[in-house]
Amino acid sequence: MSRAHMMHDGGGAGAAPKIEVSVDDITLIYQQIESILNEFEMNIMPKVESLGNNDFYTSGKAQETMEAFQDANDRVLEIFGHYNRASMLVVETLEEMMRIDEAIALQIIEKLELA
């Protein structure tokens, strides 16, 4: 089991609240988010684009019926954006943990198989 990393805001008077972040937990979160993003990029996004360019959906009688399709398409892109931002925040957390503690840095590198 890896040890938890203590993070605090470093500002203000008095004792800052501390947050314990386990290397195991944060690397697992990173790996799961990356897996979701890969699924979006490899499978979901190409299919959404393909459907959006299909003449059946962009012309004729289906056009009016399928107006909701663009809303659904926008929602998929919005979800992808949320996962992408979450990934960036997790990476920032990992980088900060690695900057603060060399032993934790080695654990993160090992868990993410970067070495």
VEXMARLO-365960 format. One line per 4 residues: for each residue x, y, z of N, C-alpha, C, O. Coordinates in steps of 0.001 Angstrom, whole numbers. Example, Ala and Ser with C-alpha at 12.3 -4.5 7.8 and 13.67 -1.06 7.14 Angstrom:
2
13190:-5690:7800:12300:-4500:7800:13200:-3300:7800:14236:-3319:8465 ~ 12850:-2250:7080:13670:-1060:7140:12900:30:7870:13409:1138:8039
This chain:
115
846:-1179:0:0:0:0:888:1237:0:1867:1315:741 ~ 538:2181:-824:1328:3402:-881:864:4376:183:-276:4336:647 ~ 1780:5244:552:1407:6210:1579:641:7356:949:769:7633:-244 ~ -149:8009:1762:-942:9134:1283:-79:10379:1228:861:10539:2007
-405:11236:318:284:12514:171:-612:13591:751:-1804:13644:449 ~ -39:14452:1586:-813:15526:2199:-698:16763:1330:402:17196:986 ~ -1834:17323:982:-1844:18553:200:-2572:19620:1004:-3548:19337:1698 ~ -2081:20852:900:-2774:21961:1556:-2633:23196:699:-1800:23247:-207
-3454:24196:989:-3462:25373:131:-2300:26315:387:-2010:27159:-461 ~ -1630:26204:1513:-441:26984:1788:-687:28440:2107:271:29163:2383 ~ -1895:28897:2085:-2162:30310:2319:-3004:30526:3551:-3542:29584:4133 ~ -3110:31769:3937:-3996:32134:5037:-3375:31890:6390:-2345:31228:6520
-4030:32443:7395:-3564:32281:8775:-4146:31009:9369:-5210:30541:8964 ~ -3439:30475:10315:-3926:29280:10992:-3634:28026:10190:-3002:28059:9134 ~ -4114:26933:10728:-3871:25643:10091:-4779:25474:8881:-6001:25591:8978 ~ -4158:25199:7745:-4925:24966:6525:-5464:23539:6540:-4787:22626:7013
-6667:23343:6030:-7186:21978:5966:-6308:21136:5047:-5814:21619:4029 ~ -6123:19887:5415:-5265:19005:4630:-6132:17967:3924:-7161:17525:4434 ~ -5685:17605:2758:-6366:16589:1966:-5386:15449:1760:-4265:15671:1301 ~ -5789:14244:2090:-4940:13083:1872:-5271:12471:520:-6425:12157:227
-4244:12309:-292:-4414:11742:-1615:-3508:10522:-1728:-2288:10638:-1611 ~ -4093:9374:-1950:-3328:8147:-2105:-2790:8056:-3529:-3507:8329:-4492 ~ -1531:7673:-3653:-933:7479:-4974:-1723:6433:-5743:-1973:6604:-6936 ~ -2122:5350:-5079:-2903:4309:-5739:-4206:4870:-6293:-4582:4582:-7429
-4888:5668:-5487:-6180:6216:-5904:-6041:7178:-7070:-6785:7075:-8045 ~ -5105:8108:-6988:-4985:9133:-8026:-4470:8543:-9339:-4888:8981:-10411 ~ -3572:7560:-9277:-3105:6941:-10522:-4213:6092:-11143:-4332:6039:-12367 ~ -5027:5424:-10316:-6162:4653:-10839:-7164:5588:-11508:-7670:5279:-12586
-7454:6717:-10886:-8369:7700:-11475:-7827:8165:-12826:-8567:8242:-13807 ~ -6535:8472:-12868:-5917:8905:-14120:-6072:7834:-15206:-6464:8138:-16333 ~ -5768:6600:-14865:-5850:5515:-15839:-7281:5313:-16332:-7495:5056:-17517 ~ -8252:5425:-15446:-9649:5247:-15841:-10113:6390:-16748:-10803:6152:-17739
-9743:7613:-16419:-10117:8746:-17270:-9463:8621:-18636:-10108:8882:-19651 ~ -8200:8229:-18681:-7511:8063:-19959:-8168:6971:-20796:-8253:7094:-22018 ~ -8632:5908:-20152:-9332:4840:-20859:-10633:5362:-21474:-10966:5026:-22610 ~ -11354:6171:-20728:-12597:6767:-21233:-12296:7697:-22401:-12986:7652:-23420
-11277:8537:-22266:-10917:9448:-23353:-10501:8685:-24610:-10848:9082:-25721 ~ -9764:7600:-24438:-9376:6772:-25588:-10603:6179:-26267:-10669:6123:-27495 ~ -11569:5738:-25477:-12815:5191:-26034:-13547:6252:-26855:-14041:5976:-27948 ~ -13607:7458:-26318:-14221:8562:-27058:-13486:8799:-28375:-14108:8862:-29435
-12162:8929:-28305:-11388:9281:-29483:-11388:8178:-30545:-11448:8472:-31739 ~ -11323:6935:-30127:-11201:5830:-31069:-12548:5347:-31611:-12632:4919:-32762 ~ -13600:5410:-30793:-14872:4806:-31194:-16042:5785:-31271:-16750:5830:-32278 ~ -16243:6550:-30235:-17447:7381:-30161:-17380:8563:-31123:-18308:8773:-31905
-16299:9337:-31077:-16214:10541:-31902:-16304:10240:-33410:-17031:10942:-34113 ~ -15603:9237:-33927:-15748:8947:-35365:-17182:8571:-35756:-17644:8929:-36839 ~ -17877:7856:-34883:-19249:7454:-35196:-20202:8645:-35132:-21106:8763:-35958 ~ -20005:9513:-34170:-20826:10725:-34073:-20619:11583:-35321:-21581:12098:-35891
-19387:11732:-35736:-19089:12518:-36934:-19699:11880:-38170:-20273:12569:-39013 ~ -19576:10580:-38276:-20126:9861:-39421:-21645:10012:-39486:-22198:10263:-40557 ~ -22307:9864:-38369:-23767:10026:-38343:-24173:11453:-38696:-25156:11669:-39405 ~ -23421:12412:-38205:-23731:13813:-38478:-23584:14176:-39943:-24230:15111:-40416
-22748:13455:-40666:-22521:13734:-42083:-23381:12879:-43007:-23313:13030:-44227 ~ -24177:11996:-42451:-25018:11112:-43245:-26150:11918:-43888:-26871:12635:-43194 ~ -26309:11805:-45205:-27351:12554:-45926:-28745:12277:-45388:-29606:13156:-45424 ~ -28977:11082:-44894:-30296:10740:-44354:-30679:11697:-43228:-31844:12073:-43092
-29697:12085:-42428:-29960:12948:-41282:-29905:14435:-41620:-30385:15261:-40844 ~ -29334:14781:-42754:-29144:16198:-43062:-30050:16711:-44173:-30009:17897:-44500 ~ -30861:15848:-44754:-31758:16306:-45829:-33053:15508:-45807:-33156:14498:-45112 ~ -34019:15957:-46556:-35279:15248:-46706:-36159:15306:-45468:-35991:16163:-44600
-37104:14368:-45409:-38082:14329:-44317:-37433:14055:-42964:-37945:14499:-41937 ~ -36326:13338:-42947:-35672:13000:-41673:-35042:14220:-41020:-34806:14222:-39812 ~ -34767:15259:-41807:-34078:16430:-41271:-34838:17041:-40106:-34248:17328:-39065 ~ -36125:17240:-40267:-36909:17846:-39189:-36985:16918:-37983:-36872:17365:-36842
-37173:15655:-38233:-37287:14682:-37155:-35980:14554:-36385:-35981:14336:-35173 ~ -34886:14690:-37084:-33582:14451:-36473:-32910:15713:-35930:-31712:15690:-35646 ~ -33650:16808:-35781:-33057:18014:-35211:-32497:17765:-33818:-31519:18395:-33414 ~ -33113:16852:-33092:-32628:16514:-31751:-31261:15847:-31806:-30524:15841:-30820
-30930:15288:-32960:-29631:14624:-33104:-28489:15583:-32818:-27518:15207:-32161 ~ -28590:16824:-33305:-27512:17783:-33073:-27357:18070:-31583:-26237:18219:-31094 ~ -28484:18149:-30852:-28399:18344:-29401:-27674:17177:-28738:-26828:17380:-27867 ~ -28003:15969:-29149:-27340:14792:-28584:-25854:14802:-28934:-25009:14472:-28102
-25548:15180:-30160:-24166:15271:-30613:-23402:16288:-29760:-22274:16029:-29339 ~ -24025:17447:-29507:-23393:18469:-28676:-23162:17962:-27257:-22143:18289:-26648 ~ -24075:17181:-26729:-23930:16624:-25372:-22755:15656:-25304:-22010:15646:-24324 ~ -22592:14849:-26335:-21462:13913:-26377:-20149:14695:-26359:-19218:14345:-25633
-20084:15752:-27160:-18879:16580:-27190:-18654:17265:-25841:-17515:17426:-25404 ~ -19733:17663:-25193:-19628:18290:-23876:-19077:17302:-22838:-18227:17661:-22024 ~ -19561:16074:-22874:-19068:15043:-21951:-17585:14791:-22189:-16806:14682:-21242 ~ -17199:14697:-23458:-15787:14516:-23792:-14957:15660:-23209:-13889:15426:-22643
-15439:16879:-23346:-14741:18041:-22803:-14574:17974:-21295:-13526:18342:-20764 ~ -15620:17499:-20597:-15535:17368:-19136:-14476:16344:-18737:-13689:16587:-17822 ~ -14455:15204:-19420:-13433:14198:-19121:-12037:14725:-19438:-11084:14440:-18714 ~ -11918:15480:-20502:-10624:16036:-20869:-10132:17011:-19796:-8958:16982:-19426
-11013:17866:-19301:-10625:18797:-18229:-10290:18043:-16950:-9337:18395:-16254 ~ -11061:17015:-16636:-10770:16212:-15443:-9393:15576:-15553:-8650:15523:-14573 ~ -9055:15097:-16733:-7746:14496:-16953:-6640:15510:-16697:-5637:15186:-16062 ~ -6814:16730:-17184:-5791:17763:-16973:-5621:18074:-15489:-4499:18285:-15028
-6720:18105:-14737:-6630:18376:-13301:-5917:17246:-12565:-5126:17493:-11655 ~ -6196:16018:-12958:-5527:14877:-12330:-4035:14912:-12651:-3209:14642:-11780 ~ -3687:15242:-13889:-2270:15345:-14265:-1588:16432:-13440:-467:16234:-12972 ~ -2247:17576:-13253:-1675:18633:-12421:-1452:18148:-10988:-436:18466:-10371
-2401:17384:-10467:-2263:16835:-9115:-1077:15882:-9049:-279:15946:-8114 ~ -958:15002:-10035:171:14066:-10073:1500:14811:-10168:2459:14471:-9474 ~ 1552:15820:-11021:2786:16595:-11161:3152:17289:-9854:4323:17320:-9475 ~ 2168:17839:-9170:2432:18515:-7894:2917:17509:-6851:3850:17791:-6099
2288:16344:-6808:2724:15310:-5871:4167:14902:-6158:4964:14719:-5238 ~ 4493:14765:-7430:5838:14360:-7816:6849:15462:-7492:7975:15171:-7089 ~ 6458:16707:-7664:7352:17825:-7381:7677:17905:-5888:8805:18215:-5506 ~ 6689:17624:-5060:6848:17761:-3616:7620:16603:-2997:8369:16810:-2042
7457:15401:-3511:8013:14229:-2838:8597:13244:-3850:7869:12672:-4661 ~ 9910:13053:-3796:10592:12167:-4741:10139:10716:-4595:9994:10020:-5600 ~ 9912:10244:-3372:9458:8863:-3168:8094:8650:-3813:7844:7610:-4423 ~ 7217:9633:-3676:5900:9541:-4309:6065:9585:-5826:5360:8880:-6547
6987:10405:-6307:7236:10480:-7745:7605:9099:-8290:7107:8694:-9340 ~ 8454:8395:-7597:8847:7051:-8035:7659:6092:-8030:7534:5256:-8924 ~ 6783:6208:-7025:5574:5368:-6980:4661:5676:-8165:4126:4759:-8788 ~ 4482:6954:-8478:3616:7338:-9603:4183:6821:-10901:3449:6268:-11719
5464:6990:-11105:6114:6512:-12321:5938:5007:-12463:5659:4509:-13554 ~ 6099:4293:-11373:5930:2830:-11387:4485:2460:-11697:4242:1590:-12532 ~ 3522:3102:-11041:2099:2770:-11220:1634:3060:-12652:819:2324:-13208 ~ 2160:4137:-13239:1753:4493:-14591:2652:3867:-15658:2509:4132:-16852
3585:3027:-15192:4496:2301:-16065:5224:3249:-17018:5317:2997:-18219 ~ 5736:4343:-16457:6464:5339:-17246:7949:5059:-17309:8659:5635:-18134 ~ 8426:4177:-16444:9864:3881:-16421:10196:2676:-17280:11360:2287:-17374
